[in-house]
Amino acid sequence: MIGIRRLAQAGLMGAMALGMILDAHADAEGERLEVVATTGMIADVLRQVGGDAVSVDGLMGPGVDPHLYRQTRSDVRAMTQADAVFWNGLYLEAQLEEFLERLAERRPVFAVGEAVPEERRLADAEYDNQYDPHVWMDPSRWRHVVVAVRDALSELEPSQAEAFEKRADVYLDELEALDDYARQVLESVPESSRVLVTAHDAFGYFGDAYGFEVLGIQGFSTESEAGLARIESLVDELVSRDIRAIFIESSVSDRNVRALIEGAKSRDHEVRIGGELFSDAMGPEGSYEGTWLGMLDHNVTAIATALGGEAPEGGREGRLADADEKEDS
């Protein structure tokens, strides 16, 4: 089982209360594995790999910021009654860690983001021994998560291991195809324009994979506040480097991005919003952008188009929402 960070503090629930909930859970095997995923990205992988053998309950829907998310009573009930819980780890779900640490003593809990090898993680410049948790932004790293999910499901339900492996192989082929598409369209962006300015530093792995400099107003976590000095520094960057497009994020307030635009305007430098990107959450449920493949396809296509490159309007397979439905200004 993938390891979980051991915490010094006591969990948010007392051991007795948690134990009572767990003991009330029926041990009889069902026909399907009942699992809970914290983020939409992990839930999507579970559905792709698990197929009909797995029922997935996702805690965080579109527009939800996992850095700030706190569990509700219904979340606690779902996680304590599930056959297993899957979370990203790497300090993404910061407010859930204490609870998940206690739960791991009684139930299978998998920190699948931590399956990415340490040598392939980006270090947090502000905190020692911490890493950028946004590993889903690079398909070559995300494939480690897919494999971890496959192995965890096979551990939970060995009779379905062969089916899980086949579905994972198909999905990994899709990851590779999306990676190829991303490289093709992003290479069309002029080198001088390969600067990605976003609300928070969620695109480091994206930049590392595809050769883009990433400037986030906030740090890896949206818990960190962007001070006036940071805003002024980024305005200087926009003006001196003639950066004309910056991006908002679906799960983060656009307040700081608007401040950048106003700051640049006060210095007679026009900056527009190049589009809305999916960073810590996917698009609407039931949509193509509401899948991991769709969210990354959307991001790649929007970034390439806004920064002077060429990309098909509908993305890799023509499945993205119509251009007039996308935010632009």
C-alpha positions as CSV (number, residue, x, y, z in Angstrom):
1,M,0.0,0.0,0.0
2,I,1.2,3.5,-0.8
3,G,2.5,5.1,2.3
4,I,0.8,7.9,4.2
5,R,2.6,10.8,6.0
6,R,2.6,10.2,9.7
7,L,1.4,13.3,11.6
8,A,2.3,14.5,15.0
9,Q,-1.1,16.1,15.8
10,A,-4.2,14.2,16.8
11,G,-6.9,13.8,14.2
12,L,-9.9,16.0,13.9
13,M,-12.1,13.3,15.2
14,G,-11.4,11.4,18.4
15,A,-10.4,7.8,18.1
16,M,-13.5,6.6,19.9
17,A,-15.9,8.4,17.7
18,L,-14.1,7.2,14.5
19,G,-14.0,3.7,15.8
20,M,-17.7,3.6,16.4
21,I,-18.5,4.7,12.9
22,L,-16.1,2.2,11.4
23,D,-17.4,-0.7,13.5
24,A,-20.9,0.1,12.3
25,H,-19.8,-0.5,8.7
26,A,-21.0,-3.8,7.3
27,D,-18.2,-6.2,6.4
28,A,-20.2,-8.2,3.9
29,E,-18.7,-8.1,0.4
30,G,-20.7,-6.3,-2.2
31,E,-20.6,-6.9,-5.9
32,R,-18.7,-3.7,-6.5
33,L,-15.9,-2.0,-4.6
34,E,-17.2,1.2,-2.9
35,V,-14.4,3.8,-2.9
36,V,-14.0,7.5,-2.2
37,A,-11.7,9.9,-4.0
38,T,-10.9,13.3,-2.7
39,T,-10.3,15.1,-6.0
40,G,-12.1,14.8,-9.3
41,M,-8.9,13.9,-11.1
42,I,-8.4,10.9,-8.9
43,A,-12.0,9.9,-9.1
44,D,-11.8,10.0,-12.9
45,V,-8.8,7.6,-12.9
46,L,-10.6,5.3,-10.6
47,R,-13.6,5.2,-12.9
48,Q,-11.5,4.6,-16.0
49,V,-9.5,1.8,-14.5
50,G,-12.2,0.3,-12.3
51,G,-15.0,0.2,-14.8
52,D,-18.2,-1.5,-13.6
53,A,-16.3,-3.3,-10.8
54,V,-15.9,0.0,-8.9
55,S,-18.3,2.6,-7.6
56,V,-16.6,5.9,-7.0
57,D,-17.8,8.7,-4.7
58,G,-15.9,12.0,-5.3
59,L,-15.7,14.5,-2.5
60,M,-14.7,17.6,-4.5
61,G,-16.6,18.7,-7.5
62,P,-16.0,21.4,-10.2
63,G,-14.6,24.7,-8.9
64,V,-13.6,23.3,-5.5
65,D,-10.2,24.2,-4.1
66,P,-8.6,21.1,-2.5
67,H,-6.0,23.2,-0.6
68,L,-8.8,24.7,1.6
69,Y,-11.4,21.9,1.6
70,R,-12.6,20.7,5.0
71,Q,-14.6,17.5,5.3
72,T,-18.3,17.6,6.1
73,R,-20.3,15.1,8.1
74,S,-21.4,13.4,5.0
75,D,-17.8,13.2,3.8
76,V,-16.8,11.5,7.1
77,R,-19.6,9.0,6.8
78,A,-18.7,8.2,3.1
79,M,-15.0,7.8,3.9
80,T,-15.5,5.6,7.0
81,Q,-18.0,3.4,5.2
82,A,-16.0,3.0,2.0
83,D,-13.9,0.0,1.1
84,A,-11.0,2.3,0.5
85,V,-10.2,6.0,0.2
86,F,-7.9,7.5,-2.5
87,W,-6.3,10.9,-2.1
88,N,-3.5,12.8,-3.8
89,G,-1.2,13.5,-0.8
90,L,1.9,15.7,-1.1
91,Y,0.0,18.2,1.2
92,L,-2.6,19.0,-1.5
93,E,-5.6,18.2,0.8
94,A,-4.0,19.9,3.8
95,Q,-7.2,20.2,5.9
96,L,-8.0,16.4,5.5
97,E,-4.6,15.0,6.4
98,E,-5.2,14.5,10.1
99,F,-8.5,12.7,9.5
100,L,-7.0,10.5,6.8
101,E,-4.1,9.6,9.0
102,R,-6.5,8.2,11.6
103,L,-8.6,6.5,9.0
104,A,-5.6,4.7,7.6
105,E,-5.2,2.8,10.8
106,R,-8.6,1.1,10.2
107,R,-9.3,1.3,6.4
108,P,-7.2,1.1,3.2
109,V,-6.1,4.6,2.3
110,F,-4.0,5.3,-0.7
111,A,-2.0,8.6,-1.3
112,V,-1.7,8.0,-5.0
113,G,0.1,11.3,-5.8
114,E,3.0,10.1,-3.8
115,A,3.5,7.3,-6.3
116,V,5.4,9.8,-8.4
117,P,9.1,9.1,-7.7
118,E,10.8,11.7,-5.5
119,E,13.3,12.5,-8.2
120,R,10.4,13.5,-10.5
121,R,8.8,15.8,-8.0
122,L,9.3,19.5,-7.9
123,A,10.5,20.8,-4.6
124,D,8.7,23.6,-2.7
125,A,11.1,26.5,-2.4
126,E,9.3,27.8,0.7
127,Y,9.1,24.6,2.8
128,D,11.8,21.9,3.3
129,N,10.8,18.3,2.5
130,Q,7.6,19.3,0.7
131,Y,6.8,19.0,-3.0
132,D,4.5,20.5,-5.6
133,P,1.4,18.4,-5.3
134,H,-0.1,19.2,-8.8
135,V,1.3,16.1,-10.5
136,W,-1.8,15.7,-12.7
137,M,-0.5,18.6,-14.9
138,D,2.0,16.3,-16.7
139,P,0.9,13.1,-18.3
140,S,4.3,11.5,-17.9
141,R,4.0,11.9,-14.1
142,W,0.3,11.2,-13.9
143,R,0.9,7.8,-15.4
144,H,2.5,6.8,-12.1
145,V,-0.8,7.6,-10.4
146,V,-2.7,5.5,-12.9
147,V,-0.4,2.5,-12.2
148,A,-0.8,3.1,-8.4
149,V,-4.6,3.1,-8.8
150,R,-4.5,-0.1,-10.8
151,D,-2.3,-1.8,-8.3
152,A,-4.4,-0.6,-5.3
153,L,-7.6,-1.8,-6.9
154,S,-6.0,-5.2,-7.7
155,E,-5.0,-5.5,-4.1
156,L,-8.5,-4.8,-2.9
157,E,-10.2,-7.1,-5.5
158,P,-7.7,-9.6,-6.8
159,S,-10.3,-11.4,-8.9
160,Q,-10.6,-8.3,-11.1
161,A,-6.8,-7.7,-11.4
162,E,-6.7,-8.7,-15.1
163,A,-9.6,-6.5,-16.0
164,F,-8.0,-3.6,-14.1
165,E,-4.7,-4.1,-15.9
166,K,-6.4,-4.1,-19.3
167,R,-8.4,-0.9,-18.6
168,A,-5.3,0.8,-17.3
169,D,-3.3,-0.1,-20.4
170,V,-6.0,1.5,-22.6
171,Y,-6.0,4.6,-20.4
172,L,-2.2,4.9,-20.4
173,D,-2.3,4.8,-24.2
174,E,-4.7,7.8,-24.1
175,L,-2.3,9.6,-21.8
176,E,0.5,9.1,-24.3
177,A,-1.6,10.3,-27.2
178,L,-2.6,13.5,-25.2
179,D,1.0,14.1,-24.3
180,D,1.9,13.9,-28.0
181,Y,-0.8,16.3,-28.9
182,A,0.3,18.7,-26.2
183,R,3.9,18.7,-27.4
184,Q,2.8,19.3,-31.0
185,V,0.5,22.3,-30.4
186,L,2.6,23.9,-27.6
187,E,5.7,23.8,-29.8
188,S,3.8,26.2,-32.1
189,V,3.9,28.9,-29.4
190,P,6.8,31.4,-30.1
191,E,9.6,30.8,-27.6
192,S,9.5,34.4,-26.4
193,S,5.8,33.9,-25.5
194,R,6.2,30.7,-23.5
195,V,5.4,32.4,-20.2
196,L,2.4,31.2,-18.3
197,V,1.0,33.6,-15.7
198,T,-1.7,32.1,-13.5
199,A,-3.6,32.7,-10.2
200,H,-1.4,30.3,-8.2
201,D,1.6,28.1,-8.9
202,A,-0.3,25.0,-10.1
203,F,1.3,24.6,-13.5
204,G,4.9,23.9,-12.5
205,Y,4.8,20.3,-13.8
206,F,3.1,21.5,-17.0
207,G,5.9,24.1,-17.5
208,D,8.6,21.5,-16.8
209,A,7.1,19.0,-19.2
210,Y,6.5,21.5,-22.1
211,G,9.2,24.2,-21.7
212,F,7.1,27.0,-20.3
213,E,8.1,29.5,-17.6
214,V,5.4,29.6,-15.0
215,L,4.7,32.6,-12.8
216,G,2.0,32.0,-10.2
217,I,0.7,34.9,-8.2
218,Q,0.3,32.7,-5.1
219,G,2.5,29.7,-4.2
220,F,1.7,26.0,-4.5
221,S,-1.1,26.3,-2.0
222,T,-3.9,28.9,-2.2
223,E,-3.6,29.2,1.6
224,S,-0.6,31.5,0.9
225,E,-1.5,35.1,0.4
226,A,-0.1,37.2,-2.4
227,G,1.4,40.4,-1.0
228,L,1.5,43.8,-2.6
229,A,5.2,43.2,-3.3
230,R,4.4,40.1,-5.3
231,I,1.8,41.9,-7.3
232,E,4.1,44.8,-8.1
233,S,6.9,42.4,-9.0
234,L,4.7,40.5,-11.5
235,V,3.4,43.8,-13.0
236,D,7.0,44.7,-13.6
237,E,7.4,41.3,-15.4
238,L,4.4,41.9,-17.5
239,V,5.5,45.3,-18.6
240,S,9.2,44.7,-19.1
241,R,8.7,41.4,-21.0
242,D,5.7,42.6,-23.0
243,I,3.4,39.8,-21.7
244,R,-0.1,40.4,-23.0
245,A,-2.1,37.4,-21.8
246,I,-2.6,35.9,-18.4
247,F,-5.0,33.2,-17.1
248,I,-7.6,32.8,-14.5
249,E,-8.4,29.4,-12.8
250,S,-11.7,27.7,-12.3
251,S,-11.1,26.9,-8.6
252,V,-9.3,30.1,-7.5
253,S,-10.6,33.7,-7.1
254,D,-9.7,36.0,-10.0
255,R,-9.1,38.9,-7.6
256,N,-5.3,38.8,-7.9
257,V,-5.4,38.3,-11.6
258,R,-7.6,41.4,-12.0
259,A,-5.2,43.3,-9.8
260,L,-2.4,42.4,-12.2
261,I,-4.4,43.7,-15.1
262,E,-5.2,46.9,-13.4
263,G,-1.6,47.4,-12.3
264,A,-0.3,46.9,-15.8
265,K,-3.0,49.2,-17.2
266,S,-1.8,52.0,-14.8
267,R,1.5,51.7,-16.6
268,D,-0.1,51.9,-20.1
269,H,0.4,48.2,-20.7
270,E,-2.7,46.2,-21.9
271,V,-3.0,42.7,-20.6
272,R,-6.0,40.5,-21.4
273,I,-7.3,37.2,-19.8
274,G,-6.2,34.5,-22.2
275,G,-8.9,32.1,-20.8
276,E,-9.9,30.1,-17.8
277,L,-7.8,27.1,-17.0
278,F,-8.6,24.0,-14.9
279,S,-6.0,23.7,-12.2
280,D,-7.1,22.0,-9.0
281,A,-10.5,20.9,-10.2
282,M,-12.0,19.6,-13.5
283,G,-14.8,21.0,-15.6
284,P,-18.6,20.4,-15.3
285,E,-19.7,16.9,-14.4
286,G,-20.8,14.9,-17.5
287,S,-18.7,17.1,-19.9
288,Y,-15.5,16.2,-21.7
289,E,-13.8,18.9,-19.7
290,G,-15.1,17.1,-16.6
291,T,-12.6,14.3,-17.2
292,W,-8.8,14.4,-16.7
293,L,-8.2,14.0,-20.4
294,G,-10.6,16.8,-21.2
295,M,-9.3,19.2,-18.6
296,L,-5.7,18.9,-19.8
297,D,-6.8,19.0,-23.5
298,H,-8.7,22.2,-22.7
299,N,-5.7,23.7,-20.9
300,V,-3.2,22.8,-23.6
301,T,-5.5,24.2,-26.4
302,A,-6.3,27.4,-24.5
303,I,-2.7,28.1,-23.6
304,A,-1.4,27.5,-27.1
305,T,-4.1,29.6,-28.7
306,A,-3.8,32.6,-26.3
307,L,0.0,32.7,-26.4
308,G,0.3,32.9,-30.2
309,G,0.4,29.2,-31.1
310,E,-1.9,27.1,-33.3
311,A,-4.4,24.5,-32.0
312,P,-7.6,23.1,-33.3
313,E,-10.6,24.8,-31.8
314,G,-12.1,21.6,-30.5
315,G,-8.9,20.2,-29.1
316,R,-7.2,16.9,-29.7
317,E,-10.4,15.1,-30.9
318,G,-12.7,18.0,-31.5
319,R,-14.6,17.4,-28.2
320,L,-14.0,20.7,-26.4
321,A,-16.8,23.1,-25.8
322,D,-17.6,25.6,-28.6
323,A,-15.3,28.6,-28.6
324,D,-18.1,31.0,-27.9
325,E,-18.8,29.2,-24.6
326,K,-15.2,29.7,-23.4
327,E,-14.4,32.8,-21.4
328,D,-12.4,35.4,-23.3
329,S,-11.8,39.0,-23.1
